[in-house]
Amino acid sequence: MFRKIVPCGLVGKTATSLVKELGYTFSEQSGRGIEGAASIITDISTTRVIDDVLSCFSSTFHVRVVPLETISPESFEFIKRYLD
């Protein structure tokens, strides 16, 4: 599905999907075909993806990730107002 995408201009590298990166396989859906694939995709929550990304970022760069509002409530409120 993603074979023709050149991620970030890195020729020879391939794009992937959250389904693959999170370790889901279609066989886990007991051969339910496309319906099984759809249920896998809807099982991937934004919260889970954010948690996984933050965890990997933290371990890769050896940093502790903390919520912005705990270190700068003013910045958090400014960004929140901007995004609303």
JOHU-V409867 format. One record per residue. RES is the residue in one small letter. PHI is phi in whole degrees, -180 to 180 (999 if undefined). PSI is psi in whole degrees, -180 to 180 (* if undefined). D_LAST is the distance of its C-alpha to the last C-alpha in Angstrom with 2 decimals. Layout:
((RES | PHI | PSI | D_LAST) (RES | PHI | PSI | D_LAST))
This chain:
((m | 999 | -36 | 34.25) (f | -107 | 14 | 32.83) (r | -63 | -29 | 36.17) (k | -90 | -3 | 35.46) (i | -84 | 133 | 32.27) (v | -108 | 97 | 33.00) (p | -67 | 126 | 30.26) (c | 54 | 26 | 29.39) (g | 72 | 14 | 32.66) (l | -88 | 91 | 34.74) (v | -62 | 135 | 37.72) (g | 93 | -10 | 39.46) (k | -100 | 156 | 36.44) (t | -119 | 153 | 34.85) (a | -83 | 165 | 31.40) (t | -136 | -168 | 31.00) (s | -134 | 160 | 28.90) (l | -64 | -35 | 27.14) (v | -57 | -48 | 29.87) (k | -69 | -46 | 32.53) (e | -66 | -29 | 30.94) (l | -87 | 1 | 30.35) (g | 85 | 15 | 33.99) (y | -79 | 146 | 33.94) (t | -129 | 149 | 36.92) (f | -67 | -25 | 37.58) (s | -65 | -23 | 40.89) (e | -65 | -17 | 39.05) (q | -93 | 18 | 38.28) (s | 56 | 42 | 42.03) (g | 66 | 33 | 42.51) (r | -84 | 12 | 40.07) (g | 61 | -143 | 39.51) (i | -64 | -30 | 36.32) (e | -64 | -39 | 35.23) (g | -64 | -41 | 35.53) (a | -63 | -42 | 33.47) (a | -63 | -39 | 30.66) (s | -70 | -32 | 30.72) (i | -63 | -48 | 30.54) (i | -63 | -41 | 27.43) (t | -73 | -17 | 25.64) (d | -76 | -14 | 26.79) (i | -84 | 108 | 24.73) (s | -92 | 153 | 21.59) (t | -58 | -41 | 18.57) (t | -60 | -44 | 19.42) (r | -64 | -43 | 22.96) (v | -65 | -46 | 22.17) (i | -61 | -46 | 19.89) (d | -59 | -43 | 22.66) (d | -65 | -44 | 25.32) (v | -63 | -46 | 23.73) (l | -63 | -40 | 23.22) (s | -64 | -46 | 26.76) (c | -66 | -42 | 28.29) (f | -60 | -46 | 26.56) (s | -60 | -47 | 27.80) (s | -74 | -34 | 31.32) (t | -67 | -43 | 31.62) (f | -100 | 6 | 30.69) (h | 52 | 51 | 32.14) (v | -130 | 159 | 29.12) (r | -100 | 125 | 27.40) (v | -93 | 126 | 23.69) (v | -127 | 153 | 21.88) (p | -62 | 139 | 18.31) (l | -56 | -39 | 16.72) (e | -64 | -19 | 16.17) (t | -80 | -25 | 19.97) (i | -106 | -23 | 20.96) (s | -153 | 82 | 18.45) (p | -57 | -34 | 16.30) (e | -65 | -45 | 15.44) (s | -64 | -41 | 14.23) (f | -60 | -47 | 12.21) (e | -64 | -40 | 10.46) (f | -60 | -48 | 10.10) (i | -65 | -41 | 8.59) (k | -61 | -45 | 6.18) (r | -63 | -40 | 5.22) (y | -63 | -41 | 5.62) (l | -78 | -22 | 3.82) (d | -79 | * | 0.00))
